[in-house]
Amino acid sequence: MAAAPEWLTHDYIENALRTHHKDAQLQIVQLDVNPALGPGENYGGVLTRARVSFILSQQPQEERVQNLIIKTSIDDDELTKELMAPYDIFNREINIYEEVLPKLNELLKEIDEFEPIFPTAVFVDRERIAIIFEDLTVENYVMADRVKRLDQEHAHLILRKLAKMHATSAVLNERTAGCLEKYDRGFFNRYTNAYSGYFVGGLLAAARWMSQEPECAHYGKKLFELAPHYMDIGRECFAPLRDSVNVLAHGDVWTNNVMVKYDAVTGRPVDVLLIDFQYSFWGSPTIDLHHFFNTSLLEPLRRQEQSALFEFYHRIFRDILSKLKYKQQPIPSLLQFQLQVEQKRFFAMHSAVVVQPVMINEDSTDACFNALMNDDERGTRFKNRLYNNPIVQQNLKALMPIFDRKGLLEVNQCC
């Protein structure tokens, strides 16, 4: 498990709480700090859980308890830091939590549609690149099982929140002369190929496995041919749509970036909150949907019910845009939206072939950001091991013929 940063001390957390509670004399009585996630559970940062007992200066007889999650940048080797730098993910997330998400809440309140979509930041530290949140587990929010994946009830809750986030972001951008269009560094972007070690490396690992399977060898050959063009195709996919509604996409919607609250009696999901906005970007809302559907849904929900899920999302997205009187672009009809879905379906293939094997991996050997990002011997060994997973193999055997028939394995698909 990733250790908490050395600077995450008693004094640091005490200062953060003093700022949050506006009490310069607040004193911590007891502090317990532990890793929040284990190896292979999260590749985008270090999460640390803290339980803090403290007293306020105006109420010295009353000891309070606050449970916190501290999110900090990955403290890895210099090569990995160099690869991460062009994405600037931590400053971006801080900006979004401070400058964007509160404004989206206000827009929902404007039309009496407010409901919590994301957690509130307790303390933001730009120097240390850290964000402190209330620990949502205290409110009985938990992460769903990333390996078992999600059913339709979970999907509807997530799509409702996502549609509201997307629609309000389009309105915010319209009302503020394009303030969100600066977020142009999604997973694929024009500034860097730094993630090619992960993306192309994963594609090649998939191709190597397929080449050894008689029923998949044809697809393996196509993936090998696709690899030199892969990053360019991804950039084209992530380009904002012309003459269409673009949004601030979450950028990485999957099981571990959603917190779920369950009914204590029935065990059914009753609410969700979106977390982790490190890869948020300005572009098509369908990118988030393709990623979510192809990393986090149960089979056969992914294979048989996607059209219905796109329609469910579109209904809410259209409704919020209409209520907020969005006019910058025509609000898409369902048919127009489904055409956009097909236009961006490359990311469905990418999410299924390259990303999902990482997300449902249960083998923690070499499972770290360094191995994910790099194409050295250790990184190649880690990626090859992902495709030994019987669930991954079963999924890809079912999905590759579909992707092939849609032309998503062709090298000229951007033309």
URKA-V95318 format. One record per helix or strand of 3 or more residues. SS is the DSSP state (A for helix, B for strand). FROM is the first residue (numbers start at 1). TO is the last residue. If there is no record, write none. Layout:
BEGIN
ss=<SS	SS>
from=<FROM	FROM>
to=<TO	TO>
END
This chain:
BEGIN
ss=<A	B	B	B	A	A	B	B	A	A	A	A	B	A	B	B	B	A	A	A	A	A	A	A	A>
from=<10	27	46	59	78	89	121	130	136	152	196	217	247	255	258	269	281	286	301	306	334	346	369	377	390>
to=<21	35	56	72	85	110	125	134	139	175	211	238	249	257	262	274	283	296	304	323	343	359	373	386	405>
END
